[in-house]
Amino acid sequence: MTTIKAALAGAGAFGTKHLDAIKNIAGVEVVSVMSRDLGKTKEVAAKYGIAQATDNFDDILANKDVQAVILCTPTQMHAAQAVACMKAGKHVQAEIPLADSLRDAYRVVQMQENSGLVAMCGHTRRFNPSHQWVRKRITAGEFNIQQMDVQTYFFRRTNMNALGQPRSWTDHLLWHHAAHTVDLFAYQARSPIVRANAVQGPMHPALGIAMDMSIQLKAASGAICTLSLSFNNDGPLGTFFRYIGDTGTYIARYDDLVDGKEQKIDVSKIDVSMNGIELQDREFFAAIREGREPNASVKQVLPCYEVLHDLERQLAASL
């Protein structure tokens, strides 16, 4: 097996999750890591045995050994960096969201079509074993979604990441956290979203974003989705999914799945790992090796960003 040599841009809380995941994937070697704090980047490189540590993204683009790049940089950089990677002849996986505007999302998709390279976005919910279990029932014709009820709750009133470290950018409920559910709903319903509505709470005086949001979706199949999001929620934290269907109800909490009577469903044998990030990365590198379109390709997830764009326009008009 020929080794795929990869680079990671953004060695923060989420970037290190990818490095941990890649350690479990045969035939992949991370040869370059980049982040804005060179000292911390060198520490990460030493911990994971990575040859190149840099604070300059152009160093990754210029590295002829690098065949594929995973982007865990701030949201606002994803689209431009993804395009730059493909211009340099490198496959790319951008963490969610692909972009924070529809125009930039289109740019990435167009570049992928022009280059023929693998370009994927980290819509991890497609890969989590709990959601894969539900998906298998759907594709087998054993379960059809009538409604999804989703809660995405955090307590985050300052610019801090998942490790409690300061961020250089501001997270966003719509363009980041809602993207997970908007994409998953259409994916699991196997039907495009034809109607979307949103309302939001007051803007945070310092962060300049809404801290609470509610979204309603309807698929062409007739299935509906209700999504509640908050940065104000002081626990329990995380995203919780309730699938209400024609033959049952299922509740996904992180990697746990139960039915409507709270009976646990074993999802440990659904895939080779219980780690959604690892499964996502396995798909990225397998698509490169096999010369095919990956699940969660930038083309496949583009409709999600079209819906987010429409919702953003609704919310702007309501101010």
Beta strands, then each sheet from edge to edge (+ up, - down):
strand 1: 4-9
strand 2: 28-34
strand 3: 52-54
strand 4: 68-71
strand 5: 91-95
strand 6: 119-122
strand 7: 145-153
strand 8: 193-200
strand 9: 212-219
strand 10: 224-230
strand 11: 238-245
strand 12: 249-253
strand 13: 256-259
strand 14: 264-265
sheet 1: 3+ 2+ 1+ 4+ 5+ 6+
sheet 2: 8+ 9- 10+ 7+ 11- 12+ 13- 14+
end
